[in-house]
Structures are given as structure tokens and as C-alpha cells.
Amino acid sequence: MSNGPKETFEALEYGNRWGKVYFGGLNLSGQGGLESDVLSGIGLQAQNSLHYFQMENDGPRKGWTLQRNPGVWEVKCGDSVKDGEIGAYIQVENGDLVLKAPNGRIRLQAVDIDLRADGYDEKTGVINIDSNNEVSINTGKFKVRSDNGIKLFSPQAVDIVSNTAMNLASNFVGGFTSAAAQLGAKALSTTTQVFDTVNRF
């Protein structure tokens, strides 16, 4: 909470009608108050009010670097970087890294893409993929390897389709169904006799 409007008598500003650079500018923290409670050490302001860059000195945003622009934000680098070297690097010492596009898509494109979680106990080292509609994977070859087991669960039907051959190998294989030759299964509206003789796909 603010303890009253912040004041400064050492602010310095240079600019014209196209933009300005300032030192010691006062800004709102954006936490609901109408009093200046953040002092910016250095700030850049373009003609558009939504186009600025600020390095905050104190207040609720102490140590922040804040950038906003109404148009596209583009970064291009690595022209002289050799193959196999790092061309761009972002490291967050503490806290989360959030990439958010509430009205668009997040696209990752590269020659190869690696996703790795390095946990420090049994509760960390987890990669979560959560979707409220569908997860679609289209690839030439799909491989899954697990050291501690694999689980597939669905409250609805699960279809596994192979146009050539399907191989299943295990020390023990267990299966259960309530379907019969003349009676339909619970999760599939056909009988085992029809399922075995008719290509449903």
C-alpha cells in the first residue's frame, strides 16, 4: 500500500514531440492507487503513451525493468554465432518464467526442440501438458520410454489402430471385457464377433 504520493526534486528530462528520456520520473505502480509510488531511474517514452521502457528504482516494482509497446516486439540475434553455440539465453534465478498469449498462439520452431525438467526430489521434475479440448500429435515416428511404468486412462472408449501389425509382449498379459459373441460390449456398441471380422476403420 502507498504511504502517500512520492516526491522528487532531482528529476531530469530531455525530449521533443516524438519522444523523451528521463531520469527520476514518477509513475503509478498499477496496483489500484492514484498516487505516484514508483520512481524510475531511467525511462524512455515514445510518442504513443503505450510505448515506453522503464528501469524502476523503488516502490512496489523495485528492481523491475518494464517495457511496453503497442506494436510488434521483435528481437533478432546470432548472426555471427557458430553452429552448436548458444544464440540467445534467458535465465530466471528465482520464480517462474511465464509466456502468455491470451488472444493468440505460442509457436516454437527449430531444427530440434528439447523439453527437460530437472527436479530435485520425487515431487519435482514433472512436465505437465494440460488442455481443455484436445492434444494432437502428428509425427513420422512416435517413441515412448518409461523406467517406472506407463498408464493410459479414459472414462470413454480407447481405440488403438494399426494398418499392418500390432505386437504386444509381456511376461504377463491380463485383459477383461464384458462383451460376448452376440452381446455388445459396455464401451463399444458392437460384439466381439463383429469387431473381429469387420474393419471398423
WOUR-V796446 format. One line per field, one symbol per residue. phi: phi as a letter, one per 30 degrees, with the letter a starting at -180 (. if undefined). psi: psi as a letter, one per 30 degrees, with the letter a starting at -180 (. if undefined). Layout:
phi: ???
psi: ???
//
This chain:
phi: .dcjddbbcbdbbblbdclabbbidcbddicjdccdbbccdbbbbddddcbabbcdcaidceidccbbbdcdcbbbaidcdddjddcbbbbcdbjccccbbdbaccccbadbbccbccdcadcciccccbbcbaccbbadbcbbbbdbjbbbbadcdccbbbdcbbcbbadbbcbbacdbdccdddcbdacdddddccddc
psi: kkglkklkggkkkkaaffllklkglklkfggflgkjgkkkekkkkaekfgjlkkjkeaafhkgljkkkkfakjkkklgegklkflkfkkkkjekaljkjkifgaljkkklekkkkkjjlfaffahkjkjkkgdkjkkjlekjkkkkfglkkkkkfakkkjkkfdlkkkklekkklklgllefkllefkhlleeeeffkjf.
//
